[in-house]
Amino acid sequence: MELPTHHTIRRLLGRASGGLLRALLPLSCSLCAADSDDLLCPGCAAQFFGSDAAVPRCPCCANPLPAGADKQLCGACRSHRPAFDVTLVAADYAMPIDQLVLQLKFGHRLALATLFARLLRDAVLQQPGFALPALLCPVPLGPRRLAERGYNQALEIARPLARSLGVVLHPRLAVRMRDTTAQSSVAPDQRQQNIAGAFAIPDAALVAGRHIGLVDDVMTSGRTLNELAATLKRHGAARVSNLVFARTPPH
């Protein structure tokens, strides 16, 4: 009789302890609160992130497009092409998905970052013809906001996303030189001025000639990502792709 290997024993113990933990602390779906073995139950996963939930999107900024207009640039991107080249998202920033984002961002539910990364990974891998970036760069927070929150939600998403995609993560590829007012609280006509010159690239040699993936939790107007992409392009980046969990639809 063949004895189990050390690796097999560890795997079985891991499964047993995981089952015991689930029995003692049963999980519930973060959206509908139903009993679930995961943070998202199969029903909510299918409803909000399945194939039936997919909508045509502008390949550059990921804003929703009319039915049948998939892979076409939206009017805004045709008129004023952003500095970034592609945006991939897992969902719209709308009820009830927005509540998940708020729980991660302000409720310290860091376990949701792994869920976001998994859903975003699926969206990336399902995108036909998309070439993975050479490096992932989380959108950095300013020093004051990072101290207040205690973590950067973009970095928390980027860590498991990088592992699952097999892409190198560089947490400080870009740095925010100054604290800026949250874009969501700034008048639309002042958002560009608010974010202008906010980012720096400490080591341009890491960027030059490479495809950089920017990771964030939410894309609203896109000005923050555009400013960071423009900064990377000025330092020689060949291509910049946004990998964002949720996209705020235009009002």
Contacts in CASP RR format, 6 or more apart in sequence:
PFRMAT RR
TARGET T0000
AUTHOR 0000-0000-0000
METHOD contacts of the structure
MODEL  1
MELPTHHTIRRLLGRASGGLLRALLPLSCSLCAADSDDLLCPGCAAQFFG
SDAAVPRCPCCANPLPAGADKQLCGACRSHRPAFDVTLVAADYAMPIDQL
VLQLKFGHRLALATLFARLLRDAVLQQPGFALPALLCPVPLGPRRLAERG
YNQALEIARPLARSLGVVLHPRLAVRMRDTTAQSSVAPDQRQQNIAGAFA
IPDAALVAGRHIGLVDDVMTSGRTLNELAATLKRHGAARVSNLVFARTPP
H
4 12 0 8 1.000
22 37 0 8 1.000
26 35 0 8 1.000
27 35 0 8 1.000
27 36 0 8 1.000
27 37 0 8 1.000
27 38 0 8 1.000
27 39 0 8 1.000
28 34 0 8 1.000
28 35 0 8 1.000
28 36 0 8 1.000
29 35 0 8 1.000
29 36 0 8 1.000
29 38 0 8 1.000
29 39 0 8 1.000
29 40 0 8 1.000
29 41 0 8 1.000
29 44 0 8 1.000
30 39 0 8 1.000
30 40 0 8 1.000
30 100 0 8 1.000
30 103 0 8 1.000
30 109 0 8 1.000
30 112 0 8 1.000
30 115 0 8 1.000
31 40 0 8 1.000
31 41 0 8 1.000
31 44 0 8 1.000
31 48 0 8 1.000
31 96 0 8 1.000
31 99 0 8 1.000
31 100 0 8 1.000
32 41 0 8 1.000
32 43 0 8 1.000
32 44 0 8 1.000
34 41 0 8 1.000
35 41 0 8 1.000
36 42 0 8 1.000
38 115 0 8 1.000
39 111 0 8 1.000
39 112 0 8 1.000
39 114 0 8 1.000
39 115 0 8 1.000
40 49 0 8 1.000
40 115 0 8 1.000
46 52 0 8 1.000
46 53 0 8 1.000
47 53 0 8 1.000
48 91 0 8 1.000
48 96 0 8 1.000
48 97 0 8 1.000
49 90 0 8 1.000
49 91 0 8 1.000
49 119 0 8 1.000
49 122 0 8 1.000
53 91 0 8 1.000
55 64 0 8 1.000
55 65 0 8 1.000
55 92 0 8 1.000
56 64 0 8 1.000
56 65 0 8 1.000
56 66 0 8 1.000
56 67 0 8 1.000
56 68 0 8 1.000
56 69 0 8 1.000
56 70 0 8 1.000
56 71 0 8 1.000
57 63 0 8 1.000
57 64 0 8 1.000
57 65 0 8 1.000
57 70 0 8 1.000
57 87 0 8 1.000
57 89 0 8 1.000
57 247 0 8 1.000
58 65 0 8 1.000
58 72 0 8 1.000
58 73 0 8 1.000
58 74 0 8 1.000
58 77 0 8 1.000
58 87 0 8 1.000
59 71 0 8 1.000
59 72 0 8 1.000
59 73 0 8 1.000
59 86 0 8 1.000
59 87 0 8 1.000
60 73 0 8 1.000
60 74 0 8 1.000
60 77 0 8 1.000
60 81 0 8 1.000
60 82 0 8 1.000
60 84 0 8 1.000
60 85 0 8 1.000
60 86 0 8 1.000
60 87 0 8 1.000
61 74 0 8 1.000
61 76 0 8 1.000
61 77 0 8 1.000
61 82 0 8 1.000
61 87 0 8 1.000
61 219 0 8 1.000
61 222 0 8 1.000
62 87 0 8 1.000
62 88 0 8 1.000
62 89 0 8 1.000
62 219 0 8 1.000
62 242 0 8 1.000
62 244 0 8 1.000
62 247 0 8 1.000
63 74 0 8 1.000
63 76 0 8 1.000
63 247 0 8 1.000
63 249 0 8 1.000
63 250 0 8 1.000
64 92 0 8 1.000
64 249 0 8 1.000
64 250 0 8 1.000
65 72 0 8 1.000
65 74 0 8 1.000
82 222 0 8 1.000
82 225 0 8 1.000
82 226 0 8 1.000
82 229 0 8 1.000
83 226 0 8 1.000
83 227 0 8 1.000
83 229 0 8 1.000
83 230 0 8 1.000
83 232 0 8 1.000
83 233 0 8 1.000
83 240 0 8 1.000
84 214 0 8 1.000
84 225 0 8 1.000
84 226 0 8 1.000
84 229 0 8 1.000
84 240 0 8 1.000
84 241 0 8 1.000
84 242 0 8 1.000
85 239 0 8 1.000
85 240 0 8 1.000
85 241 0 8 1.000
86 130 0 8 1.000
86 239 0 8 1.000
86 241 0 8 1.000
86 242 0 8 1.000
87 219 0 8 1.000
87 225 0 8 1.000
87 241 0 8 1.000
87 242 0 8 1.000
87 244 0 8 1.000
87 247 0 8 1.000
88 120 0 8 1.000
88 123 0 8 1.000
88 124 0 8 1.000
88 127 0 8 1.000
88 130 0 8 1.000
88 241 0 8 1.000
88 242 0 8 1.000
88 243 0 8 1.000
88 244 0 8 1.000
89 120 0 8 1.000
89 123 0 8 1.000
89 219 0 8 1.000
89 244 0 8 1.000
89 245 0 8 1.000
89 246 0 8 1.000
89 247 0 8 1.000
90 116 0 8 1.000
90 119 0 8 1.000
90 120 0 8 1.000
90 122 0 8 1.000
90 123 0 8 1.000
90 245 0 8 1.000
90 246 0 8 1.000
91 97 0 8 1.000
91 119 0 8 1.000
91 245 0 8 1.000
91 246 0 8 1.000
91 247 0 8 1.000
92 246 0 8 1.000
92 247 0 8 1.000
92 248 0 8 1.000
92 249 0 8 1.000
93 101 0 8 1.000
93 218 0 8 1.000
93 219 0 8 1.000
93 220 0 8 1.000
93 246 0 8 1.000
93 247 0 8 1.000
93 248 0 8 1.000
93 249 0 8 1.000
94 248 0 8 1.000
94 249 0 8 1.000
97 246 0 8 1.000
98 246 0 8 1.000
100 112 0 8 1.000
100 115 0 8 1.000
100 116 0 8 1.000
101 217 0 8 1.000
101 218 0 8 1.000
101 245 0 8 1.000
101 246 0 8 1.000
103 109 0 8 1.000
103 112 0 8 1.000
104 110 0 8 1.000
104 112 0 8 1.000
104 113 0 8 1.000
104 116 0 8 1.000
104 153 0 8 1.000
104 156 0 8 1.000
104 217 0 8 1.000
105 149 0 8 1.000
105 153 0 8 1.000
105 217 0 8 1.000
106 149 0 8 1.000
108 151 0 8 1.000
110 151 0 8 1.000
110 156 0 8 1.000
113 153 0 8 1.000
113 156 0 8 1.000
113 157 0 8 1.000
113 159 0 8 1.000
113 160 0 8 1.000
114 160 0 8 1.000
116 157 0 8 1.000
116 217 0 8 1.000
116 245 0 8 1.000
117 157 0 8 1.000
117 158 0 8 1.000
117 159 0 8 1.000
117 160 0 8 1.000
117 161 0 8 1.000
117 164 0 8 1.000
118 160 0 8 1.000
118 164 0 8 1.000
119 245 0 8 1.000
120 157 0 8 1.000
120 161 0 8 1.000
120 243 0 8 1.000
120 244 0 8 1.000
120 245 0 8 1.000
121 161 0 8 1.000
121 164 0 8 1.000
121 165 0 8 1.000
124 130 0 8 1.000
124 132 0 8 1.000
124 165 0 8 1.000
124 243 0 8 1.000
125 165 0 8 1.000
130 241 0 8 1.000
131 211 0 8 1.000
132 165 0 8 1.000
132 166 0 8 1.000
132 167 0 8 1.000
132 211 0 8 1.000
133 167 0 8 1.000
133 210 0 8 1.000
133 211 0 8 1.000
133 212 0 8 1.000
133 213 0 8 1.000
133 239 0 8 1.000
133 241 0 8 1.000
133 243 0 8 1.000
134 167 0 8 1.000
134 168 0 8 1.000
134 210 0 8 1.000
134 211 0 8 1.000
134 212 0 8 1.000
135 167 0 8 1.000
135 168 0 8 1.000
135 169 0 8 1.000
135 170 0 8 1.000
135 173 0 8 1.000
135 206 0 8 1.000
135 210 0 8 1.000
135 211 0 8 1.000
135 212 0 8 1.000
135 213 0 8 1.000
136 158 0 8 1.000
136 161 0 8 1.000
136 162 0 8 1.000
136 165 0 8 1.000
136 167 0 8 1.000
136 168 0 8 1.000
136 169 0 8 1.000
136 170 0 8 1.000
136 212 0 8 1.000
136 213 0 8 1.000
136 214 0 8 1.000
136 215 0 8 1.000
136 243 0 8 1.000
137 158 0 8 1.000
137 170 0 8 1.000
137 173 0 8 1.000
137 174 0 8 1.000
137 212 0 8 1.000
137 213 0 8 1.000
137 214 0 8 1.000
137 215 0 8 1.000
137 228 0 8 1.000
137 232 0 8 1.000
138 152 0 8 1.000
138 154 0 8 1.000
138 155 0 8 1.000
138 157 0 8 1.000
138 158 0 8 1.000
138 169 0 8 1.000
138 171 0 8 1.000
138 214 0 8 1.000
138 215 0 8 1.000
138 216 0 8 1.000
139 154 0 8 1.000
139 174 0 8 1.000
139 214 0 8 1.000
139 215 0 8 1.000
139 216 0 8 1.000
139 224 0 8 1.000
139 225 0 8 1.000
139 228 0 8 1.000
140 152 0 8 1.000
140 154 0 8 1.000
140 172 0 8 1.000
140 174 0 8 1.000
140 175 0 8 1.000
140 176 0 8 1.000
140 199 0 8 1.000
141 149 0 8 1.000
141 152 0 8 1.000
141 154 0 8 1.000
141 176 0 8 1.000
142 176 0 8 1.000
142 178 0 8 1.000
142 179 0 8 1.000
142 180 0 8 1.000
143 176 0 8 1.000
143 179 0 8 1.000
144 179 0 8 1.000
145 179 0 8 1.000
146 152 0 8 1.000
153 217 0 8 1.000
154 215 0 8 1.000
154 216 0 8 1.000
154 217 0 8 1.000
155 171 0 8 1.000
155 215 0 8 1.000
157 215 0 8 1.000
157 216 0 8 1.000
157 217 0 8 1.000
157 245 0 8 1.000
158 169 0 8 1.000
158 171 0 8 1.000
158 215 0 8 1.000
159 169 0 8 1.000
161 167 0 8 1.000
161 215 0 8 1.000
161 243 0 8 1.000
162 168 0 8 1.000
162 169 0 8 1.000
170 206 0 8 1.000
172 202 0 8 1.000
173 201 0 8 1.000
173 202 0 8 1.000
173 203 0 8 1.000
173 206 0 8 1.000
173 207 0 8 1.000
173 212 0 8 1.000
174 199 0 8 1.000
174 200 0 8 1.000
174 201 0 8 1.000
174 228 0 8 1.000
174 231 0 8 1.000
174 232 0 8 1.000
175 199 0 8 1.000
175 200 0 8 1.000
175 201 0 8 1.000
175 202 0 8 1.000
176 198 0 8 1.000
176 199 0 8 1.000
177 197 0 8 1.000
177 198 0 8 1.000
177 199 0 8 1.000
177 200 0 8 1.000
178 198 0 8 1.000
180 194 0 8 1.000
180 195 0 8 1.000
180 198 0 8 1.000
181 194 0 8 1.000
183 191 0 8 1.000
183 194 0 8 1.000
183 195 0 8 1.000
183 220 0 8 1.000
183 221 0 8 1.000
183 223 0 8 1.000
183 224 0 8 1.000
184 220 0 8 1.000
186 194 0 8 1.000
188 221 0 8 1.000
191 221 0 8 1.000
191 223 0 8 1.000
192 223 0 8 1.000
192 227 0 8 1.000
195 223 0 8 1.000
195 224 0 8 1.000
195 227 0 8 1.000
196 227 0 8 1.000
197 227 0 8 1.000
197 231 0 8 1.000
198 224 0 8 1.000
198 227 0 8 1.000
199 227 0 8 1.000
199 228 0 8 1.000
199 231 0 8 1.000
200 231 0 8 1.000
201 207 0 8 1.000
201 231 0 8 1.000
201 232 0 8 1.000
201 235 0 8 1.000
204 235 0 8 1.000
204 236 0 8 1.000
207 232 0 8 1.000
207 235 0 8 1.000
207 236 0 8 1.000
207 237 0 8 1.000
208 235 0 8 1.000
208 236 0 8 1.000
208 237 0 8 1.000
209 236 0 8 1.000
209 237 0 8 1.000
209 238 0 8 1.000
210 237 0 8 1.000
210 238 0 8 1.000
210 239 0 8 1.000
211 237 0 8 1.000
211 238 0 8 1.000
211 239 0 8 1.000
211 240 0 8 1.000
211 241 0 8 1.000
212 232 0 8 1.000
212 237 0 8 1.000
212 239 0 8 1.000
212 240 0 8 1.000
212 241 0 8 1.000
213 240 0 8 1.000
213 241 0 8 1.000
213 242 0 8 1.000
213 243 0 8 1.000
214 225 0 8 1.000
214 228 0 8 1.000
214 229 0 8 1.000
214 240 0 8 1.000
214 241 0 8 1.000
214 242 0 8 1.000
214 243 0 8 1.000
214 244 0 8 1.000
215 243 0 8 1.000
215 244 0 8 1.000
216 224 0 8 1.000
216 225 0 8 1.000
216 242 0 8 1.000
216 243 0 8 1.000
216 244 0 8 1.000
216 245 0 8 1.000
217 244 0 8 1.000
217 245 0 8 1.000
217 246 0 8 1.000
218 244 0 8 1.000
218 245 0 8 1.000
218 246 0 8 1.000
218 247 0 8 1.000
218 248 0 8 1.000
219 225 0 8 1.000
219 242 0 8 1.000
219 244 0 8 1.000
219 246 0 8 1.000
219 247 0 8 1.000
219 248 0 8 1.000
220 248 0 8 1.000
221 248 0 8 1.000
225 242 0 8 1.000
225 244 0 8 1.000
229 237 0 8 1.000
229 240 0 8 1.000
229 242 0 8 1.000
232 240 0 8 1.000
233 240 0 8 1.000
END
